[in-house]
Amino acid sequence: MMKFLQQLFSESGEASFSRLGAFVALGFACGWITYLVFHNHVLPSLDGLTLFIATLYGLGKANETLQRILGNK
């Protein structure tokens, strides 16, 4: 399946839950924000949502960096 979706959006050639999790959270967030805007006619604050999605991706990158420092990758 397209080389497992190009190794799940990978930068280094390996599948990553952090990228997939961030992608799923972003897709859900877009739908949720669209619903809120149509329902309330106001764009909600996106601070917490941005932090949540960035944290998912950041944890994966931190793990990858730590693995490289320790020589496990």
Number of C-alpha atoms within 10 A of each C-alpha: 6 7 7 9 10 13 15 17 17 15 11 9 10 10 16 18 15 22 21 16 15 19 16 13 16 17 11 12 16 12 12 11 17 14 12 14 13 10 9 9 10 10 11 11 9 11 8 9 14 12 11 15 19 14 14 18 18 16 14 17 15 11 12 16 13 13 12 11 10 9 8 8 9
